[in-house]
Amino acid sequence: MGRFGWSVMSVRPHEDYSIDVEFFDGTKGSFDARPLLNLQPYAPLKNPVFFMKAHAERGTVVWNDDLDVAPERVYEECTNAKSDGRNP
């Protein structure tokens, strides 16, 4: 699988339902997952223990085999995003 700039390389979830994210292009920022909690497929994320299992896999934010977020969405909605100037 090829890598795009918005491919997620690493994540660090926080108890406030935010996730620090680093992308393949070197951009780093914070993704607010709270809006997802109101969408039916993401209802399990309301459990803080489950939410804290977020990790990077297959280029995106993943919780298990059934639950992930499109990497493009994470990239577009990332706040305080800063690039380290890396070009993939």
C-alpha positions as CSV (number, residue, x, y, z in Angstrom):
1,M,0.0,0.0,0.0
2,G,1.4,3.4,-1.0
3,R,1.7,6.2,1.6
4,F,0.0,9.5,1.2
5,G,0.9,12.6,3.2
6,W,-2.3,12.2,5.2
7,S,-1.5,8.6,6.2
8,V,-1.4,8.3,10.0
9,M,2.0,7.2,11.4
10,S,1.4,7.5,15.1
11,V,-1.4,8.4,17.6
12,R,-1.6,9.2,21.3
13,P,-5.2,9.2,22.7
14,H,-6.2,11.4,25.7
15,E,-9.0,11.1,28.2
16,D,-10.6,14.2,26.8
17,Y,-11.4,12.4,23.6
18,S,-8.6,14.1,21.7
19,I,-5.8,12.3,19.8
20,D,-2.4,13.6,19.1
21,V,-1.6,12.5,15.5
22,E,1.5,12.4,13.4
23,F,1.2,12.0,9.6
24,F,3.5,10.5,7.0
25,D,4.2,14.0,5.6
26,G,5.5,15.1,9.0
27,T,2.5,17.1,10.0
28,K,1.5,16.8,13.7
29,G,-1.7,18.0,15.3
30,S,-4.7,17.2,17.5
31,F,-7.8,15.4,16.4
32,D,-11.0,16.1,18.4
33,A,-13.0,12.8,18.4
34,R,-15.9,14.1,20.5
35,P,-18.1,14.8,17.4
36,L,-17.8,11.1,16.5
37,L,-19.4,10.1,19.8
38,N,-22.8,11.2,18.5
39,L,-22.6,8.9,15.4
40,Q,-24.0,5.4,15.8
41,P,-21.0,3.5,14.5
42,Y,-18.8,5.2,17.0
43,A,-21.0,4.7,20.1
44,P,-18.4,2.3,21.6
45,L,-15.9,5.2,21.9
46,K,-18.1,6.7,24.7
47,N,-16.4,4.1,26.9
48,P,-13.1,5.9,27.9
49,V,-11.2,2.6,28.4
50,F,-12.1,1.6,24.8
51,F,-11.3,5.0,23.4
52,M,-7.8,4.9,25.0
53,K,-7.1,1.8,22.8
54,A,-6.7,4.1,19.7
55,H,-3.6,3.3,17.7
56,A,-2.2,3.8,14.2
57,E,-2.8,0.9,11.8
58,R,-3.2,0.7,8.0
59,G,-2.5,4.4,7.8
60,T,-5.3,5.6,10.0
61,V,-6.6,5.8,13.6
62,V,-8.0,2.4,14.6
63,W,-9.6,0.9,17.7
64,N,-10.3,-2.6,16.5
65,D,-11.0,-4.5,13.3
66,D,-14.5,-2.9,13.0
67,L,-13.8,0.7,14.0
68,D,-11.6,3.3,12.5
69,V,-11.7,6.9,11.1
70,A,-10.8,7.8,7.5
71,P,-7.3,9.3,7.5
72,E,-8.4,12.1,5.2
73,R,-10.9,13.2,7.8
74,V,-8.4,13.1,10.6
75,Y,-5.9,15.2,8.5
76,E,-8.5,17.8,7.5
77,E,-9.9,18.2,11.0
78,C,-6.6,18.2,12.8
79,T,-6.1,21.4,14.8
80,N,-2.8,23.1,15.7
81,A,-1.3,21.2,12.8
82,K,2.4,21.9,12.2
83,S,4.6,20.3,9.5
84,D,8.2,19.4,10.1
85,G,8.9,20.2,6.5
86,R,9.3,16.6,5.4
87,N,8.3,15.8,1.9
88,P,7.3,12.1,1.3
